Amino acid sequence: MSDPHRDRLLALGAPIFLVGLWELAIRTGVLDARFFPPPSLVILTFWRLLTDGTLAAHTAASVTRVLAGFAIGAAAGLAAGLALGTVRSLRVALEPTISALYVIPKVAILPLVMLIFGLGEASKIAIIAIATFFIVVINTTAAVVGVEPLYIEAGRAFGARRLQMFAHIILPGALPAIFTGMRLALGTALIVIIAAEFVAAKDGIGYFIWFAWNTLRPEEMFAGFIVIGALGMLSYEVVRRIGRRVMPWLEDDRPRGGRVDHG
């Protein structure tokens, strides 16, 4: 049985050790400081950019785009996934096409999206919505199809109608896997917006990192990396907490006392 305090110590100690190793490698000349600035300089740069509002402005721009695109893509993907999962003929007809389109890198179609929606905010929101849609629709479809057949048989035995079956058996049974898909989709949305802002924005964390690279400021690039990492951790935690509220019947999914992660 695992010790929660030891687990927390390991979770905090590992990154601190790696950062210390990084600093030591710079000081001893193992790594070139021109490309890998020491963590001490990165932290000072991060704090300066945070206090003068630079990082806040760029982060707000990226987060706004991600939230808008994710909301659109997740809503469409959830509706389509529920429909595909419950209607077999629809699933058979559309699933191969969705699977084929899913593997196309979404950043690769950014020029096409920009031609359709223009160079403004609409194109960046649209590319996030597209990336989110495919992940959510695939995971939702699989979640609905994968609901335990015994639950469905039990519902039929008790005379549940189609709408009752969906609301009380299929949807609750699929929710854990659906929220796993939401987590993946939100993480992918962050990746896509950073890539899109490299080439199609004048603000945002992606633009900030690209500009820092062009002006040979690696310490600012790494400050941007810190923001991306923080956003990724925050997005994961937000979706997890929402999932806990929506699915109170599940055990806490944090690794505690040997319990497994239920997603």
Long-range contacts (C-beta under 8 A, 24 or more apart in sequence): 1-257, 1-258, 2-255, 2-256, 2-257, 2-258, 4-256, 4-257, 7-255, 34-218, 35-218, 36-218, 37-218, 37-219, 37-222, 41-219, 42-219, 42-222, 42-223, 42-226, 45-219, 45-220, 45-222, 45-223, 46-222, 46-223, 46-226, 49-220, 49-223, 54-208, 55-208, 55-223, 55-224, 55-227, 57-203, 58-203, 58-204, 58-205, 58-207, 58-208, 58-224, 58-227, 59-205, 59-227, 59-231, 61-201, 61-203, 61-204, 61-205, 62-190, 62-193, 62-194, 62-197, 62-204, 62-205, 62-206, 62-231, 63-231, 65-121, 65-124, 65-125, 65-128, 65-193, 65-204, 66-128, 66-186, 66-189, 66-190, 66-193, 68-125, 68-128, 69-124, 69-125, 69-126, 69-127, 69-128, 69-129, 69-131, 69-132, 69-189, 69-193, 70-128, 70-129, 70-132, 70-185, 70-186, 70-189, 72-125, 72-129, 72-132, 73-128, 73-129, 73-130, 73-131, 73-132, 73-133, 73-136, 73-185, 73-189, 74-132, 74-133, 74-136, 74-182, 74-185, 76-129, 76-133, 76-136, 76-137, 77-132, 77-133, 77-134, 77-135, 77-136, 77-137, 77-140, 77-185, 78-136, 78-137, 78-140, 78-178, 80-133, 80-137, 80-140, 81-136, 81-137, 81-138, 81-139, 81-140, 81-141, 81-143, 81-144, 81-178, 82-140, 82-144, 82-171, 84-137, 84-140, 84-141, 84-144, 85-140, 85-141, 85-142, 85-143, 85-144, 85-145, 85-170, 85-174, 86-144, 86-166, 86-170, 91-141, 91-145, 95-141, 98-134, 98-137, 98-138, 99-138, 101-134, 102-134, 102-135, 102-138, 106-130, 106-131, 106-192, 107-192, 107-195, 107-196, 110-195, 110-196, 110-199, 110-200, 114-200, 119-200, 123-196, 123-200, 124-193, 124-196, 124-197, 124-200, 124-201, 127-192, 127-193, 127-196, 128-189, 128-192, 128-193, 128-196, 131-185, 131-188, 131-189, 131-192, 132-185, 132-186, 132-188, 132-189, 135-181, 135-184, 135-185, 135-188, 136-178, 136-181, 136-182, 136-185, 138-181, 139-177, 139-178, 139-180, 139-181, 139-182, 139-184, 139-185, 140-174, 140-177, 140-178, 140-181, 142-177, 143-174, 143-175, 143-176, 143-177, 143-178, 143-181, 144-170, 144-174, 146-174, 146-177, 147-173, 147-174, 148-173, 172-247, 172-249, 175-243, 175-246, 175-247, 176-243, 176-247, 176-250, 176-262, 176-263, 177-263, 179-239, 179-240, 179-242, 179-243, 179-246, 179-247, 179-263, 180-263, 182-239, 182-243, 183-235, 183-236, 183-239, 183-240, 186-235, 186-236, 186-239, 187-232, 187-235, 187-236, 190-228, 190-231, 190-232, 190-235, 194-228, 205-231
